[in-house]
Amino acid sequence: MPSEERTGILIQARIGSSRLKEKALQQIGGKPVLRRLYDRMKLCKRASVVAVATSDTPENQVIEDACRSWDVPVFRGPEVDLLSRYLGAAEFFDFSILVRVTGDNPLTDPEGVDSMISAYLEGSTDVVHNCHRKGYPYGTGSELAHVSALKACNDDLRDEASRELVFSFLRNHPERFRCVELDAPPELSGLEYRFSVDYAEDLDFLREIYARFDGRDDMKLGDVVNFLRANPEVAQLNAHLCHGYSA
């Protein structure tokens, strides 16, 4: 791919949640989940911009206000039509390679993101992801698509569900889009830990982890895994919840 292409990391976030109210702004070690994720994504070495992409509904004004108070770039677009939100953000921030991470995953792995960007730049593909059973643990992975692939879907996808789950559409149509599925390093692959924030137990789990690492955002995922292996009582805090990957 041309070296002048810019890569943007988009943190997809909204305030509404049926399971955990205002989870993006819940505190972990004195810092909101969303801010922790932004600071962690700033550790990525291969991205030109890191920004939040939230909904344009009135209730998400609080997300925009929080981002502006942190001096974090923010874009607002449709609530459900995520394809339009992604394309609008890509145009607004002027990038052509889009990395999607979700705002309830504060431990998304920056090294995994950089590896994914490298795989894209060094290969011939449209989509790269590491969100599968042999990929990064649930809640630490990410996915990438070239904006041209998203634009190619724009005229075809008319129903609400497809436009919301556009990355699934890209992965599920290999006859149209070239997709690379990256495995995690062996020490991180196939693990049953859950690092996403959907329930109160997830917050308890992550608060214990951040307390162990003195509230740092630059902790290595391998060190977190070693901590959990040495402290199984922490891993049990949310072990009863779904780990997310079906394949």
Legacy VTK file of the C-alpha trace (Angstrom):
# vtk DataFile Version 3.0
C-alpha trace
ASCII
DATASET POLYDATA
POINTS 247 float
0.000 0.000 0.000
1.241 3.552 -0.596
3.339 4.832 2.280
1.381 8.093 2.444
-1.826 6.337 3.517
-2.868 7.316 7.024
-4.130 4.846 9.605
-6.792 5.846 12.107
-7.801 3.993 15.258
-11.492 4.582 15.920
-12.795 3.886 19.397
-16.476 3.085 18.968
-18.345 4.240 22.077
-21.801 5.241 23.262
-23.369 5.949 26.621
-26.348 3.588 26.367
-26.106 0.003 27.612
-28.815 -2.416 28.657
-26.485 -4.345 30.972
-24.218 -1.767 32.603
-25.307 1.855 32.694
-22.875 4.389 31.226
-20.126 1.775 31.101
-17.824 3.902 28.927
-17.527 6.406 31.774
-17.334 3.926 34.649
-14.222 4.427 36.744
-11.342 1.971 36.907
-8.601 3.099 39.249
-9.702 6.721 39.118
-9.976 6.967 35.339
-12.970 6.300 33.043
-12.949 3.153 30.901
-13.011 5.201 27.687
-10.093 7.402 28.721
-8.071 4.337 29.706
-8.631 2.827 26.284
-7.672 6.051 24.513
-4.449 6.354 26.514
-3.626 2.725 25.770
-4.254 3.134 22.041
-1.914 6.139 22.016
0.842 3.593 22.693
0.365 2.179 19.183
3.318 3.064 16.979
1.774 2.642 13.538
-1.341 4.819 13.763
-1.587 8.412 12.542
-4.609 9.309 14.663
-6.581 7.893 17.593
-10.125 9.195 17.971
-13.497 8.397 19.510
-16.507 7.822 17.243
-19.772 8.154 19.140
-23.444 8.529 18.301
-25.117 11.796 17.358
-28.085 11.178 19.689
-28.577 13.717 22.509
-27.715 11.242 25.266
-24.208 10.872 23.831
-23.409 14.545 24.276
-21.811 13.430 27.544
-19.304 11.351 25.543
-18.390 14.329 23.378
-18.100 16.591 26.421
-15.837 14.091 28.188
-13.605 13.722 25.128
-13.255 17.466 24.701
-12.376 17.866 28.378
-9.600 15.290 27.872
-8.462 16.892 24.580
-9.400 13.657 22.781
-10.506 13.913 19.117
-14.167 12.956 18.721
-16.592 12.436 15.844
-20.342 11.878 16.029
-22.438 9.910 13.557
-25.523 7.688 13.343
-26.410 5.540 16.354
-27.069 2.255 14.537
-25.697 2.852 11.039
-22.103 2.238 12.024
-20.964 2.010 8.418
-21.936 5.648 7.893
-20.291 6.583 11.187
-17.022 4.919 10.151
-17.005 6.528 6.718
-17.825 9.936 8.162
-15.022 9.656 10.709
-12.525 8.498 8.077
-13.325 11.545 5.959
-13.304 13.908 8.945
-9.917 12.711 10.236
-8.503 12.046 6.747
-7.356 8.442 6.972
-7.818 5.513 4.591
-6.969 2.564 6.863
-9.443 2.137 9.712
-8.795 0.176 12.896
-11.933 -0.426 14.946
-11.805 -0.969 18.689
-14.775 -0.876 21.032
-15.010 1.556 23.913
-15.733 -1.106 26.516
-12.384 -2.882 26.008
-9.795 -0.857 27.970
-7.128 -3.563 27.676
-7.169 -3.732 23.871
-3.601 -4.716 23.056
-1.543 -2.005 21.301
1.044 -4.520 20.122
-1.763 -6.533 18.563
-3.017 -3.421 16.786
0.457 -2.639 15.452
0.889 -6.240 14.265
-2.422 -6.022 12.463
-1.478 -2.758 10.747
1.866 -4.281 9.730
0.113 -7.338 8.284
-2.100 -5.066 6.223
0.734 -2.871 4.945
2.932 -5.850 4.077
0.249 -7.914 2.353
-2.497 -7.667 -0.220
-5.741 -7.648 1.707
-8.841 -5.617 2.535
-9.541 -6.757 6.089
-7.392 -7.945 9.005
-8.597 -9.034 12.431
-7.427 -10.930 15.515
-10.816 -11.473 17.195
-11.206 -15.259 17.232
-10.395 -18.208 19.489
-6.751 -18.405 18.399
-6.518 -14.628 18.382
-6.289 -12.227 21.291
-8.323 -12.867 24.460
-11.897 -11.612 24.372
-11.915 -7.862 24.922
-8.316 -7.254 23.798
-8.570 -7.761 20.024
-9.300 -5.384 17.168
-10.118 -5.338 13.465
-9.000 -3.345 10.445
-10.457 -2.518 7.050
-9.404 -0.272 4.219
-11.908 2.525 3.741
-12.294 1.476 0.101
-13.740 -1.852 1.300
-16.210 -0.018 3.524
-17.197 2.227 0.624
-17.739 -0.845 -1.550
-20.348 -2.021 0.967
-22.100 1.307 1.248
-24.419 0.970 -1.751
-25.088 -2.738 -1.192
-25.996 -2.767 2.494
-29.476 -1.399 2.974
-30.768 -3.150 6.075
-29.994 -1.785 9.513
-28.397 -4.969 10.881
-25.881 -5.279 8.042
-24.831 -1.639 8.288
-24.350 -2.043 12.030
-22.309 -5.253 11.690
-20.356 -4.255 8.609
-17.087 -5.859 9.762
-18.878 -9.207 10.047
-20.180 -8.694 6.516
-16.653 -8.059 5.231
-15.282 -11.184 6.922
-18.174 -13.351 5.752
-17.768 -12.514 2.059
-14.295 -13.766 1.067
-15.391 -13.851 -2.571
-15.455 -10.038 -2.470
-13.019 -9.026 0.252
-9.601 -10.440 1.037
-9.407 -11.139 4.763
-6.447 -12.095 6.948
-7.130 -13.684 10.334
-4.171 -13.173 12.666
-3.418 -15.486 15.573
-2.136 -14.100 18.846
1.318 -15.034 20.136
1.195 -18.563 21.634
1.218 -17.304 25.224
-1.933 -15.246 24.556
-3.806 -17.564 22.206
-6.830 -19.653 23.179
-7.258 -18.138 26.639
-10.656 -18.104 28.343
-10.278 -14.790 30.159
-12.794 -12.037 29.521
-11.537 -8.419 29.406
-14.624 -6.635 28.056
-16.790 -4.397 30.267
-20.429 -5.461 30.035
-21.326 -6.363 33.613
-20.515 -5.200 37.136
-18.365 -8.311 37.595
-16.224 -7.236 34.645
-15.526 -3.934 36.380
-14.555 -5.757 39.577
-12.212 -7.977 37.556
-10.524 -5.096 35.744
-10.238 -2.976 38.868
-8.249 -5.771 40.509
-5.930 -5.945 37.501
-5.315 -2.197 37.359
-4.729 -2.101 41.123
-2.050 -4.780 40.744
-0.327 -2.732 38.025
-0.577 0.585 39.908
-3.177 2.019 37.536
-0.818 1.995 34.545
-2.195 1.875 31.009
1.022 0.512 29.475
0.914 -2.899 31.156
1.870 -5.810 28.899
-0.956 -8.233 28.220
1.381 -11.150 28.876
2.097 -9.769 32.351
-1.643 -9.475 32.995
-2.126 -13.115 31.979
0.703 -14.211 34.272
-0.905 -12.279 37.134
-4.240 -14.013 36.540
-2.598 -17.432 36.436
-0.916 -16.698 39.755
-4.130 -15.282 41.243
-7.005 -17.506 40.087
-9.378 -15.877 42.564
-9.216 -12.706 40.468
-9.927 -14.632 37.269
-12.973 -16.149 38.957
-14.617 -12.743 39.410
-16.141 -12.849 35.921
-15.334 -16.416 34.847
-19.027 -17.357 34.844
-19.785 -14.864 32.059
-19.646 -15.624 28.338
-16.171 -15.364 26.824
-17.582 -14.185 23.530
-15.803 -16.049 20.733
-17.771 -18.755 18.933
-15.048 -19.526 16.391
LINES 1 248
247 0 1 2 3 4 5 6 7 8 9 10 11 12 13 14 15 16 17 18 19 20 21 22 23 24 25 26 27 28 29 30 31 32 33 34 35 36 37 38 39 40 41 42 43 44 45 46 47 48 49 50 51 52 53 54 55 56 57 58 59 60 61 62 63 64 65 66 67 68 69 70 71 72 73 74 75 76 77 78 79 80 81 82 83 84 85 86 87 88 89 90 91 92 93 94 95 96 97 98 99 100 101 102 103 104 105 106 107 108 109 110 111 112 113 114 115 116 117 118 119 120 121 122 123 124 125 126 127 128 129 130 131 132 133 134 135 136 137 138 139 140 141 142 143 144 145 146 147 148 149 150 151 152 153 154 155 156 157 158 159 160 161 162 163 164 165 166 167 168 169 170 171 172 173 174 175 176 177 178 179 180 181 182 183 184 185 186 187 188 189 190 191 192 193 194 195 196 197 198 199 200 201 202 203 204 205 206 207 208 209 210 211 212 213 214 215 216 217 218 219 220 221 222 223 224 225 226 227 228 229 230 231 232 233 234 235 236 237 238 239 240 241 242 243 244 245 246
